[in-house]
Amino acid sequence: MNEPLFRELVPEVIGVLVRRGADFAAAEDAVQDALVEAVRRGWPEGESPRDPKGWLITVAWRKFLDAVRADSSRRRREELVDAEPPPGPGAAVDDALQLYFLCAHPSLTPASAVALTLRAVGGLTTRQIARAYLVPEATMAQRISRAKRTVAGVRFDQPGDVATVLRVLYLVFNEGYSGDVDLSAEAIRLTRQLSARTRHEEVAGLLALMLLHHARRPARTAADGSLVPLAEQDRGLWDTRMIAEGVAVLQGALARDRLGEFQAQAAVAALHADAPTAAETDWVQIVEWYDELVRLTDSPVARLNRAVAVGEADGARAGLAALAGLDPALPRYAAVAAYLHERDGDPQTAARLYAEAAESAPTLPERAHLTREAARINAQLRGRAAGH
């Protein structure tokens, strides 16, 4: 089976059926039945129709109508049966784009929106999604079914919220690799598709951010699986083609002069990617971009990252001053404070804070890294004490 072709066509065909009046769950079932029919007929490997999308739309619509006729709600659906549209893609509406909006509908929880997006727009199986999120397949199936019921009555007659779609895609990207699905790569693929369908500058900004982060992925972990901090990464392992693409996409977005949070984040990532060595990083300009990001979002996380950049640009004492107004319960606060205290010449406080950060680390690799940092400083302190 030509999975890439099917995964490209599925969201477009589902979108057409929903626009024609099918509810979301029925539309997806009908499209899945049409795909089974396509495989049974031996395409796309064998004899395939001249217009695969039009063929799938026609067959899926017929499958939907068959289900309607057999359903107890026949009278409610009778008008759809009598007014069957002609075969083919129909009106010049970007149904796949509308499907992005539907799957990221504000009525859905973030977890449900992610699952539904991967299922309907990404074309992943329920089993693949469950494995990626390390939950039982039955649990994921229930989550997707609930999401379908939630959006069952949503129509395609209102403009979608691009910002909500972008948040969902960014959630997918940050999951990384798990199971047999590379969710970071999947998020990039879906964001590329979205970018091709809309000239929204923040879509381009998110795509650039993803590309620039993903380009550093080969250098982020050592052979033993341990984390490698950005400053210590082998930059020769970074994907220069992906970096060049990310920078070009970002420049195109910034040229529209409608700055958003993803463009600002991508600009920071581009400055890191542009530095030949960690020592040559333009921290002053990074602080300026974080200033823009704080202005746009007033996000505590952006302020935390800004404190790190200030510490690099103006010294650890300035970084600690920038950190002072933030809530110590903020994720990664203790790790940032530990780093700045060590650079400020206070290893005792740094060791304590690294150990504290390790206890609340969200992942095992991060916990191991922070534990090693605490152990490293404690070993240095013991060495100094023994020397005296």
N, C-alpha and C positions, 0 to 999 in steps of 0.2 A: 504494500500500500504506500502511495506517495503521501506520507503524513504531512510534510510541509504545505503541499497544495491544499489538502483538506483543512488544515488548521487555518490557512489564509481565507478559505471560502466560508467556513462555518459561521463566523460572526456576521458576515455580510448577509448570508441567507437567513439566519435567525432574525436579523434586523428587518429584513423585508417582510417576513411572516408577521412579526409583531406590529409593524406599521399597517399591515393589511387587516389586522384585527385579532390575531391569535394572541392568547395570553402567553406570557414568557415560558412557562413550564411546557405548555402544549407545543409551542413553537420549537423548543429545543428537542422534545421527543420526536417531533415530525422530522426534523433535520437529521437526527441520529438514524431514524428509520430510512431516510433517503440515502445516507452514507452506506448503510448496510446493503441497500439495493445497488448502489454504485459498485461496491466491492463484489457483489454477487455477479454483476454483469462484466466484471473483469477490467474496469477502468479505474485509475488512469494508466496502469501499466499496459493494458491491452487496447482494445478498441474503445476510444473515448469520444464523447460528443464534441462537436465543434465549439460549443459554448458551455463549458462545465458549470459555470455559475447559473446560467439560465436553466440548465437541465436540473440542477439540484433544487432550484426554486420551484420549478414546476412539479417535480416529484414530491418534494416536501409539502407543498401546498395541498396536493392530492392526498397525501398521508394524513395531513391535519384534517381535511374535510371528511375522510373516512372515519377518523376518530370522533369527529363531531356528530356524524350521523349515528354512530353507535352509542353515543353518550346520552344520558338522561336529559341533558339541557338542549335537546335538538331544536325545540321551538325558539329558544333564546338565540340560537345561532343560525336560524333558517335564512336570515337575510344574507349572511356571509355565503351560504351555499348557493343561493340564487344569483348572487353578484360576484361569481368567481372571476377574478381578473385574468387577463390574458397571460400566457406564459412569458417568462423573461424577467429581467430585473425591474421592470416597471418604471416608476417616476424617478427623476434625477435627484434622489435624496440619498445622502450618505448614511445608509442604514447602519453600517459598521460603527460610524462615529456615534450615532445615537445609542448604539448598544453599549459603548463605553460609558455613556452617561447613565444609562439604565442600571448597569451593574455596579456603579458607584453612587447609587441614589442615596440622598441624605438620610432616608428612613432606615437604611441598613447599618448594622454595626461595622466597624472597620474589618473585623475578622470575616464577617459574612460577605462584605463587598470584595475583599481580596479573593475569597474562595469562588465567588460567582464570576468575577473577572477572569480568573484563570480557567474556569470551566467553560464559560460561554465565549469569551473573547480570545482567550489563549488556546482553547481547544484541547486542554489537558484532560485526562481521565480523572475520575474521582479518586481512583487508587493512586495515581501519580501525585495528586495534590495532598492526599493524606500522608503519603510517605515523605513528601517534602516538609510537611509541618509536624511530622512525628506523632500523628494521632491515628487511631483505628479508622479503617475505611468507613465503617458504619457511622462513626461520629461525624466524619466529613460529609458523608451522604446526607445526614440529617441537617447539617449546617447549610448545605447547598439547597436542600428542599425547603427549609424555612425561608431562605433568602428569596427563592423563586416565588413562594406564596406572598411574601412581603411586597414584591414589585409587580404582582400579577395584575393589579388594576392601573398601573402607571401607563399613561399614553405618551406617544411621541409628539405631542403638540406643544411642548414647552421647551425652551432652550436649556441645555444641560449646563452643569456647573463644572467648568474645566478644573478649577482648583481642587474640587473633591476627587476627580479622576486622578489628578497628579499625586495627591496624597496617597491614594490607593496603590498606584504604581510604585511610589517610593517605598511604601511598606513592603511590597513584593521584592523590590531590589535589595533592601536591607536584610532580607532573610538569607541571601547568599546561596550556598550549595547544600542541599540535603536530599537524601533519598536518591532517586535516579533523575532528578530534574534540577538543572542549574537555574534557580529562580532569578539570579542577577541577570543572566543572559536572557531569560524569558522577559524580564521587565524591560530590558533594552529593546528587545524585538517589538514588544507591544508599544513602547514609547515611540519607536521609529514609525510604526504604523500610524499612531496618533499624530505625530509631527507631519507626516505626509498628507494628512487629511485636514489639517488646520494650520494656519500661519500664526498661531498664538505664540507670543514670544516666551512665555513661561514654559510651554511644552518644549520648545527648543532649549531653554535653560536647563530643564530637568534632564533632557537627553544628553546635553553637554556634561552635566554633573555626573551622570551615570558613566559615560564613556571615560571621563577623566579618572574617576575612582576605580573603575574596572581595569583600566590600563595598569594600575599598580598592583593588581591582585597577585601576580606571580611572585612578587617580592615580599608579600605581607607575612608569610609564614616560613619558618626554617624547615629543614628536612625532617626534624622530629615533631613538627606540628606546632611548635611554639611561636608566639607572636613576635614579629620584628617591628619595632617602632619606626615611624616614618623617617626619622633622622638617621637610622642605621640601615635602611633598606639599600639593597644593591640596585641602583638606578639603571644599570645595564639590563635588568630584567623587565623594566617597564616597557609596555607596548607603545612604541613611538608612533606607529600609524594611528592607533586609537587616540592617542593624545592629540595628534595633529587634527584628526577629525573633530574631537571634542572642542578644541580651540576654535576651529573654523565655524562650527555650529554656534558656539557662544558669541563669537564676533558678529555673526549674522543677527543674533537675537539682540545684542546690545545696540546694534546700529538702528534698531527701531525706536530706541530712546523711551522705552516703557519698562523700567527696571522692576524686577520682582525678586522674591526671596531665592528662587532656584537659580536665577542668573547670578545673583550675588554670591551664593555658595559655589557656583561653578567658577566664578572669577577667582575665588580663593584657591580652589583646586588647581586652576590653570597656573597660578603663580607658583604653587608647589611643584607642578610638573615642569615648569620652565626653568627651575633652578638646577644647574649642573650638579651641585652638591648641596647638602643641607646648610652649610655655612654661607652659601650664596643666596639663600632665600630672601626675597624682598619683604621682610616682615613689616616695614613701615606701610607699604601699600596694602598688605594683608589686613593690618589694623584699620585702614581706611575702608576697606570693603566690609569688614565686620561692623564698622560704624554704620554703614548703609544698611546692613542686614538688621541691626538692632533698631534702626529707625523704621524699617519696614515691618518688623514683626514684634519688637519688644520681647523677644524670646529669651528666657533665662539661659537656655542652652547656647544661644548665640553670644550672650554676655560672658558665659563661661569660656567659650572658645576665644572670645576677644581678649580675655584676661591672659590666656596663654600667649597670644600674639603680642600683647603689650609687654609681657615679660621678656619676650625675645627681642622686641624692638627697643625697649627703653630700660631693660634691666628687671631682675626678679622682684625688687622692692616695688617697682611700679606695677608689675603684674599682681602682686599680693594686694596692693591698694585697689586695683580694679576688681579683685575677687571679693573684697571685704563686704560689699553690699549684697552679696548673693546668699541664698539659703544653703546652709551646709548639708541639708538633706537632698540637694539636687544630685542626680546621678552623675558620677565622675568628679564631683566636687573634691572629694578627699584625694583622689589621684592627682588632680591638677594642683591642689594645694601642696601635696607632697613634693611634686616636681619643683614648684617655685621655691618652697622652703629649702630644698637641697641646694638649688642654685644660689640662694641667698645666704648660704653658709650655716644653715641650721639642720644638720643631719639627724639629730635626735628627734626633732619634730617630724622630719621627713619620713624616717623609718616608722614612726608610730602611725602616721597618716597612710603610708603605703599598706601597712598591715590592716588598717581599718578599711581601706578601699578594697582590698582583696576579699574581705568578708562579704561585701555587698556586690561583688562583681557579677554581671549577668551571665557570663559564659565561663566555662572551665579554662580555656586558653587565656582569657583575660585575668582570671583569678591566679593562674599559675605565674603569669608575667608579673603581676603586682607583688605576689609573694616573693618572687626572686629579687625584685627591686628592694623590698624590705630586708631580705636576707643579705643582699650585697652591702647595703649601708651598715647594717648591724655588724657584719664581718669587718668592715673598715673601722668602725668604732672600737671593736674589741682589739684590733691590731694596734690602734693608736694607744689604747689603754695599756696594752702589753709593752709597748715601746717606752712608756713612761716608767 
